[in-house]
């Protein structure tokens, strides 16, 4: 298997946008792909395929999650346990993202986005640190998201026995995850941008483009 230095060289045409849920990663990635004629790889869209390609041996937390009922996933666990045991937050399936990226043409460039891009996993694959950025929603942004989920009428939390509690747990888990990303990007000296409810989409796209030195 190739070492990380070889992977970094083979992926030097890739730009990475990670971050907390709902921070605008998909919107920014689409705008940059349209502006520069890049290929777009959305990790969320690959989740079902990656779940099918995973085994209990290489993704035990994923398969444990798939065996759970909706209340077990979103109502019965604490947000801390949800964070600690959520398979994508643990990096399961990240190797499949890399495999997919390596199969794409090297021209034009690729912009890859999604919360699954954990800083500690992306860092060894970077030929240059400015090729990656993480979008981190502020506490005010998260509070707005929590209010919007307080009385969910659809989506997977609506399939639980207590949608309001499930939505609260999910928002709290996302807050913890964002805090973790903040600490990890700081520790690894990676770029992170704060996003709040006042941030316009155009402005955020420009900030990410500047972070990429475009």
Long-range contacts (C-beta under 8 A, 24 or more apart in sequence): 4-124, 4-125, 7-98, 7-102, 7-124, 7-125, 8-124, 8-125, 8-126, 8-127, 9-127, 10-102, 10-106, 11-98, 11-101, 11-102, 11-125, 11-127, 12-127, 12-128, 12-131, 13-106, 13-107, 13-108, 13-109, 13-110, 14-101, 14-109, 14-110, 14-111, 14-112, 14-125, 14-131, 15-109, 15-110, 15-111, 15-112, 15-131, 15-132, 15-212, 16-111, 16-112, 16-113, 16-117, 16-122, 16-126, 16-131, 16-132, 16-133, 17-111, 17-112, 17-113, 17-114, 17-117, 17-132, 17-133, 17-134, 17-135, 17-208, 18-113, 18-114, 18-115, 18-116, 18-117, 18-118, 18-119, 18-122, 18-132, 18-133, 18-134, 18-135, 18-181, 19-115, 19-134, 19-135, 19-136, 19-137, 19-178, 19-181, 19-192, 19-195, 20-115, 20-135, 20-136, 20-137, 20-142, 20-174, 20-177, 20-178, 20-181, 21-115, 21-174, 21-177, 22-137, 22-141, 22-145, 22-174, 23-135, 23-136, 23-137, 23-141, 23-178, 23-195, 24-135, 24-195, 24-199, 24-201, 24-204, 25-113, 25-114, 25-115, 25-135, 26-113, 27-201, 27-204, 27-205, 28-113, 28-135, 28-201, 28-204, 28-205, 28-208, 29-111, 29-112, 29-113, 31-201, 31-205, 32-111, 32-205, 32-208, 32-209, 32-212, 32-214, 33-111, 35-205, 35-209, 36-108, 36-109, 36-214, 37-108, 38-108, 38-109, 38-110, 38-111, 39-104, 39-105, 39-108, 39-109, 39-110, 39-111, 40-110, 40-111, 40-113, 41-97, 41-100, 41-101, 41-104, 41-110, 41-111, 41-112, 41-113, 42-112, 42-113, 42-114, 43-97, 43-112, 43-113, 43-114, 43-115, 43-116, 43-117, 44-114, 44-115, 44-116, 46-96, 46-97, 46-100, 47-88, 47-93, 47-116, 49-96, 50-93, 50-96, 50-97, 51-93, 53-96, 54-92, 54-93, 54-96, 58-92, 59-87, 59-92, 59-93, 60-92, 61-85, 61-86, 61-87, 61-90, 61-92, 62-87, 62-88, 62-92, 62-93, 70-156, 70-159, 70-160, 70-161, 70-166, 71-160, 71-161, 71-162, 71-166, 74-156, 74-157, 74-160, 74-166, 74-169, 74-170, 75-160, 75-161, 75-162, 75-165, 75-166, 75-169, 77-169, 78-169, 79-169, 79-170, 79-172, 79-173, 79-175, 79-176, 80-176, 82-169, 82-170, 82-173, 83-173, 83-176, 83-177, 83-180, 86-173, 88-115, 88-116, 89-118, 89-177, 91-118, 91-120, 91-121, 94-118, 94-121, 98-125, 115-177, 118-181, 118-184, 119-181, 119-184, 119-185, 119-188, 119-190, 120-184, 120-188, 122-190, 123-188, 123-190, 129-189, 129-190, 129-191, 130-191, 130-211, 130-212, 130-213, 131-212, 132-190, 132-191, 133-190, 133-191, 133-192, 133-193, 133-208, 133-211, 133-212, 134-181, 134-185, 134-190, 134-191, 134-192, 134-193, 135-192, 135-193, 135-195, 135-204, 135-208, 136-178, 136-181, 136-182, 136-185, 136-192, 136-193, 136-194, 136-195, 137-178, 137-194, 137-195, 137-196, 138-194, 138-195, 138-196, 139-175, 140-196, 140-197, 141-195, 141-196, 141-197, 142-171, 142-174, 142-175, 142-178, 144-197, 145-171, 145-174, 146-171, 146-172
